[in-house]
Each structure stands twice: as structure tokens, then as C-alpha cells.
């Protein structure tokens, strides 16, 4: 341990020495006895004096992942190297196992495609898309890449752009700045709240107007669960087909019959966690969304 770290908490000193790992991860490894100081286990809050010898044991696969099976599920990989993958997720694919969906998810597919992801928390998934939202997601293939991508998301330097078909006529570009939290009664839903919520901002631009709906390009400044869906519903422009926050009669049978929320993550931009190069990808609209737009234009 370097002398300049003398007097620091052990976890803070380790975070400085090993910036490729998050402080919370280092704390978990300390708690699990995977990091030893001068041959002995040590607590995160212990103060260092300088000159200590630090030893790392190889972490096993995270306990939260060991119960998830690899499954041969087709996924569309737009880009892949040793550090990251960019997935073009289809609508209908759940990202992570949960209540009512123990298998058949993107996580199970990732474990089949790249078995080494069993050693990465959440198989490298650093952000999610709702089951019926299609489009681009980035997945980390190493612990270092995962830590870097999480930090980019926290710093809001990852750019995520969506195409959203909102009901009604949206008069112009704008921004919704409204905190969000779990719905007070329906706990599977999110809601805009006056107090106690997390900050949430969604920017939107009008792309195209139709008689009973508006195609918007939305950009997330924060990434809350269901954010675009909740924010647009809060300004009386819910997404076409949204079974949770919409499903109001639009007066157009084509919009009312659309079987899912009309939302697609079409553009993703980030800094590569290893090379530092700025990278971006774009995704075409899926067939059902594209056909709906063509029908509306006709």
C-alpha cells in the first residue's frame, strides 16, 4: 500500500489503486474475504498505514447469477469485441429473469453466447429496456468494462435516443422534468410524484405529425424505469399501444390495435471503456412499428 494512502479507509485506498473496480465491488470482495491485507482479512473501514501487502483471490461467479442457465436464444448482435457487446433487442424479449419470468431472457441468451459472462454481475447488463421496447443496449464483457460503463451512465455521457409514437398532437419540442417513484398503490407501475421521487428528465422533438398521433424523438437525461412512458402519459400523450400507461381510445383502429408500446431505442452512443474512442450505433425500426407508420402516412 503506497505511503500517500496512510490514514485512509481501506476501501477508499483500494478504489484509488484499482479504479477499474467500483468501490461497492471492492467492499463486497473485502466482506467475502477475497482481498487480504498482510495475509489476513480486513474490514473496509480499517485505516491503512502504508506499506501493507494486498492480495486478491479470484472471485467466483456472483451468487445472483449462478442459478441462471445458459439458453440458446437468438439475439441480434450489432457489435462485439473483447470488452463490450451491443445488442439490438427485439420486442417481447425480457432482459433479466424475475418474478414470473425465470428463464427465456436476454441474460440467459448472453450466458449461452459468452459463457464467461457468468463471472460478471447480471451477465454484464448495465441498463435495461422494457420487455416490449425494442432497440439498442450495451453489455459489458469484463468487470473493468462494466465499471466504466456504469460510471458513464452515472455521468450521463451515454446518449440514448428513442422513437416514440405518442397519441394526440404534440405542439412542439419540449422537456418533461418530473420526479418519479413507484406507484403508491399499483407497485408494478411507476408514477410522477410531487415529493420523494428520483429526478427524471426526458427531452423530446417532433419528428412527424399524423391526424391522431405524433412521432417523437426522445432523449433520456436520466434512466428511470418506464421513464418515457410515464413522462409522456403525464403530459396527456401516452404511447400508442401502451398497456400500462396508455390504452386510451385514439379514434384510429390502427393505433388502438397496436399490441405493444410504440417505443424503439434507435440510437446509442458511448465512449469505449478500453480505447476511449467515441462510438455510436443506429437501429432500424422493427417491422411492426414501421408498418404502422407507413399505414398512417398512406
C-alpha positions as CSV (number, residue, x, y, z in Angstrom):
1,X,0.0,0.0,0.0
2,X,1.5,3.4,-1.0
3,X,2.6,5.7,1.8
4,X,0.4,8.5,0.5
5,X,-2.7,6.4,1.4
6,X,-1.7,6.5,5.1
7,X,-4.8,7.3,7.2
8,X,-7.3,6.4,4.5
9,X,-10.1,3.9,4.9
10,X,-9.1,0.6,3.3
11,X,-11.9,0.6,0.7
12,X,-11.0,4.2,-0.3
13,X,-7.4,3.3,-0.8
14,X,-8.2,0.3,-2.8
15,X,-10.6,2.3,-5.0
16,X,-7.7,4.6,-5.8
17,X,-5.3,1.8,-6.5
18,X,-7.8,-0.2,-8.6
19,X,-10.0,2.3,-10.4
20,X,-11.2,-0.4,-12.8
21,X,-13.4,-1.7,-10.0
22,X,-16.2,0.2,-8.3
23,X,-15.9,0.9,-4.6
24,X,-19.0,-1.2,-3.8
25,X,-17.5,-4.2,-5.6
26,X,-14.2,-3.8,-3.6
27,X,-16.3,-3.6,-0.4
28,X,-18.1,-6.8,-1.4
29,X,-14.8,-8.6,-2.1
30,X,-13.4,-7.4,1.3
31,X,-16.6,-8.7,3.0
32,X,-16.2,-12.0,1.2
33,X,-12.6,-12.4,2.2
34,X,-11.4,-12.2,-1.3
35,X,-9.0,-9.3,-0.5
36,X,-6.4,-9.9,2.2
37,X,-4.1,-7.3,3.7
38,X,-0.8,-8.7,5.1
39,X,-2.2,-12.2,4.8
40,X,-5.4,-11.5,6.9
41,X,-9.0,-10.5,6.2
42,X,-9.7,-6.8,6.8
43,X,-12.8,-4.6,7.1
44,X,-13.5,-1.9,4.6
45,X,-13.4,0.8,7.3
46,X,-10.0,-0.1,8.6
47,X,-7.4,2.6,8.3
48,X,-4.2,1.9,6.3
49,X,-0.7,3.0,7.4
50,X,1.2,2.5,4.1
51,X,3.4,-0.4,3.2
52,X,0.8,-3.1,3.6
53,X,0.7,-6.1,1.2
54,X,-2.6,-6.5,-0.6
55,X,-3.6,-9.9,-2.1
56,X,-6.6,-10.6,-4.3
57,X,-8.2,-14.0,-4.6
58,X,-10.1,-14.8,-7.9
59,X,-13.8,-14.1,-7.4
60,X,-16.2,-16.9,-8.1
61,X,-19.3,-16.3,-10.2
62,X,-21.6,-13.9,-8.4
63,X,-24.2,-15.8,-6.4
64,X,-27.0,-13.9,-8.0
65,X,-26.0,-15.3,-11.4
66,X,-25.2,-19.0,-10.6
67,X,-28.8,-20.0,-10.7
68,X,-29.4,-18.7,-14.2
69,X,-29.0,-21.2,-17.0
70,X,-27.4,-20.6,-20.4
71,X,-30.1,-20.9,-23.1
72,X,-29.8,-21.0,-26.9
73,X,-31.9,-18.0,-27.6
74,X,-31.4,-16.0,-30.8
75,X,-30.2,-12.4,-30.3
76,X,-29.1,-9.8,-32.8
77,X,-25.6,-8.6,-32.0
78,X,-24.7,-5.3,-33.7
79,X,-21.2,-5.1,-32.4
80,X,-18.8,-7.2,-30.3
81,X,-15.2,-7.1,-29.2
82,X,-13.4,-8.3,-26.1
83,X,-14.9,-5.6,-23.9
84,X,-18.5,-4.9,-25.0
85,X,-21.4,-6.1,-27.0
86,X,-24.2,-4.0,-28.5
87,X,-27.5,-5.9,-28.7
88,X,-30.4,-4.9,-30.9
89,X,-33.2,-6.3,-28.7
90,X,-36.4,-7.5,-30.2
91,X,-39.8,-6.6,-28.7
92,X,-41.1,-9.3,-26.4
93,X,-37.7,-10.3,-25.0
94,X,-37.4,-9.8,-21.3
95,X,-33.9,-8.5,-20.3
96,X,-33.4,-10.1,-16.9
97,X,-35.1,-13.0,-15.0
98,X,-37.6,-12.0,-12.4
99,X,-40.9,-12.9,-10.9
100,X,-43.0,-14.8,-13.5
101,X,-40.1,-14.9,-15.9
102,X,-37.3,-17.3,-14.6
103,X,-35.9,-18.1,-18.0
104,X,-36.1,-17.2,-21.7
105,X,-34.5,-13.8,-21.1
106,X,-31.7,-11.8,-22.7
107,X,-29.5,-12.7,-19.7
108,X,-29.9,-16.4,-20.4
109,X,-29.1,-15.8,-24.1
110,X,-25.9,-13.9,-23.2
111,X,-24.7,-16.7,-20.9
112,X,-25.0,-19.1,-23.9
113,X,-23.3,-16.8,-26.3
114,X,-20.5,-15.9,-24.0
115,X,-20.2,-18.3,-21.0
116,X,-17.5,-16.1,-19.3
117,X,-20.3,-13.6,-18.6
118,X,-21.3,-15.9,-15.7
119,X,-18.4,-14.2,-13.8
120,X,-19.9,-10.7,-14.3
121,X,-22.7,-9.4,-12.2
122,X,-26.0,-9.5,-14.2
123,X,-24.0,-11.1,-17.0
124,X,-22.7,-7.7,-18.0
125,X,-26.1,-6.0,-18.3
126,X,-25.7,-2.3,-17.3
127,X,-29.0,-0.9,-18.4
128,X,-32.4,-2.3,-19.5
129,X,-35.2,-2.0,-21.9
130,X,-38.8,-2.9,-21.1
131,X,-40.0,-6.3,-22.4
132,X,-41.9,-4.8,-25.3
133,X,-39.5,-2.0,-26.1
134,X,-37.1,-2.8,-29.0
135,X,-33.7,-1.5,-29.8
136,X,-30.1,-1.0,-28.7
137,X,-28.5,-2.0,-25.4
138,X,-24.8,-2.2,-24.4
139,X,-23.5,-5.2,-22.4
140,X,-20.1,-5.4,-20.7
141,X,-17.9,-8.4,-21.1
142,X,-15.4,-7.7,-18.4
143,X,-15.6,-6.3,-14.9
144,X,-13.5,-3.3,-15.9
145,X,-15.8,-2.5,-18.8
146,X,-18.8,-2.9,-16.6
147,X,-17.5,-0.4,-14.0
148,X,-16.6,2.1,-16.7
149,X,-20.0,1.9,-18.5
150,X,-21.8,2.2,-15.1
151,X,-19.8,5.4,-14.4
152,X,-20.6,6.7,-17.9
153,X,-24.3,6.1,-17.2
154,X,-24.0,7.9,-13.9
155,X,-22.2,10.8,-15.5
156,X,-25.0,10.9,-18.2
157,X,-22.5,10.7,-21.0
158,X,-24.1,7.7,-22.6
159,X,-26.5,9.0,-25.2
160,X,-29.8,7.1,-25.7
161,X,-32.3,8.2,-28.3
162,X,-35.7,6.7,-28.8
163,X,-38.5,6.9,-31.4
164,X,-41.9,7.1,-29.7
165,X,-45.4,7.3,-31.2
166,X,-47.4,9.4,-28.9
167,X,-51.2,9.8,-29.0
168,X,-52.6,13.2,-29.8
169,X,-51.0,16.3,-31.4
170,X,-47.8,17.3,-29.7
171,X,-47.5,21.0,-30.4
172,X,-43.7,21.3,-30.3
173,X,-40.4,20.2,-28.9
174,X,-40.0,20.2,-25.1
175,X,-38.8,18.6,-22.0
176,X,-40.5,16.8,-19.1
177,X,-38.8,17.4,-15.7
178,X,-40.8,15.4,-13.2
179,X,-39.5,13.2,-10.4
180,X,-40.6,9.5,-10.4
181,X,-41.2,6.7,-7.9
182,X,-43.1,3.5,-7.5
183,X,-46.9,4.0,-7.8
184,X,-48.4,4.3,-4.3
185,X,-51.0,1.6,-4.9
186,X,-50.0,-0.4,-8.0
187,X,-46.5,-1.4,-7.2
188,X,-45.6,-2.7,-10.6
189,X,-46.1,0.7,-12.1
190,X,-44.1,3.9,-11.9
191,X,-45.6,7.4,-11.4
192,X,-44.7,11.1,-11.4
193,X,-44.7,12.2,-7.8
194,X,-44.5,15.6,-6.0
195,X,-42.0,14.5,-3.4
196,X,-39.8,11.7,-2.5
197,X,-39.1,10.6,-6.1
198,X,-35.9,10.4,-8.1
199,X,-35.1,13.2,-10.6
200,X,-36.1,12.3,-14.1
201,X,-35.8,14.4,-17.3
202,X,-36.9,13.5,-20.8
203,X,-36.3,15.7,-23.9
204,X,-38.5,15.3,-26.9
205,X,-38.5,16.6,-30.5
206,X,-41.3,16.3,-33.0
207,X,-40.3,14.1,-36.0
208,X,-43.6,13.8,-37.8
209,X,-47.3,14.6,-37.2
210,X,-50.3,12.5,-38.1
211,X,-54.0,13.1,-37.6
212,X,-54.3,11.4,-34.2
213,X,-50.7,10.9,-33.1
214,X,-47.2,12.3,-33.2
215,X,-43.8,10.6,-33.9
216,X,-41.3,11.9,-31.3
217,X,-37.6,11.5,-30.9
218,X,-36.9,11.3,-27.1
219,X,-33.6,11.6,-25.3
220,X,-33.0,10.5,-21.8
221,X,-31.1,12.6,-19.4
222,X,-31.8,10.1,-16.6
223,X,-32.8,6.5,-16.9
224,X,-35.7,5.6,-14.6
225,X,-37.9,2.6,-15.1
226,X,-40.6,3.2,-17.7
227,X,-39.4,6.9,-17.8
228,X,-40.5,7.8,-21.4
229,X,-43.8,6.0,-21.0
230,X,-44.6,7.7,-17.7
231,X,-43.5,11.2,-18.7
232,X,-45.4,11.2,-22.0
233,X,-48.5,9.9,-20.2
234,X,-48.1,12.7,-17.6
235,X,-48.5,15.3,-20.3
236,X,-51.5,13.6,-21.8
237,X,-49.7,12.0,-24.7
238,X,-49.3,8.3,-23.8
239,X,-47.6,5.9,-26.2
240,X,-49.7,4.1,-28.8
241,X,-50.3,0.6,-27.6
242,X,-49.0,1.1,-24.1
243,X,-51.0,-1.4,-22.0
244,X,-49.9,0.1,-18.6
245,X,-49.9,3.9,-19.1
246,X,-52.0,4.3,-22.2
247,X,-54.7,2.2,-23.8
248,X,-56.9,5.3,-24.3
249,X,-59.1,5.2,-27.4
250,X,-57.5,7.3,-30.1
251,X,-60.3,7.1,-32.6
252,X,-57.9,5.3,-35.1
253,X,-58.3,1.5,-35.1
254,X,-54.7,1.0,-36.3
255,X,-53.3,2.8,-33.2
256,X,-55.8,1.1,-30.8
257,X,-54.9,-2.3,-32.1
258,X,-51.1,-1.9,-31.9
259,X,-50.2,-4.7,-29.4
260,X,-47.3,-3.1,-27.5
261,X,-46.0,0.3,-26.6
262,X,-44.7,2.0,-29.7
263,X,-41.2,2.7,-28.4
264,X,-37.8,1.9,-30.0
265,X,-34.3,2.6,-28.8
266,X,-32.9,3.7,-32.2
267,X,-29.6,5.3,-31.3
268,X,-26.8,4.6,-28.8
269,X,-23.6,6.5,-28.3
270,X,-20.8,6.0,-25.7
271,X,-17.1,6.0,-25.1
272,X,-15.4,2.6,-25.5
273,X,-14.3,1.6,-22.0
274,X,-10.9,0.3,-23.2
275,X,-9.9,2.5,-26.1
276,X,-11.7,5.7,-25.1
277,X,-13.0,6.1,-28.7
278,X,-16.4,7.6,-29.1
279,X,-18.7,5.1,-30.8
280,X,-22.4,5.1,-31.9
281,X,-24.9,2.8,-33.5
282,X,-28.3,3.2,-35.0
283,X,-31.1,0.6,-35.3
284,X,-33.9,0.4,-37.9
285,X,-37.4,0.4,-36.7
286,X,-38.8,-3.1,-36.3
287,X,-41.3,-4.3,-38.9
288,X,-44.5,-3.8,-36.8
289,X,-43.6,-0.2,-35.9
290,X,-42.5,0.6,-39.5
291,X,-45.7,-0.8,-41.0
292,X,-47.8,1.2,-38.6
293,X,-46.1,4.4,-39.7
294,X,-46.5,3.5,-43.3
295,X,-50.1,2.9,-42.8
296,X,-50.6,6.2,-41.1
297,X,-48.7,8.0,-43.9
298,X,-50.9,6.4,-46.5
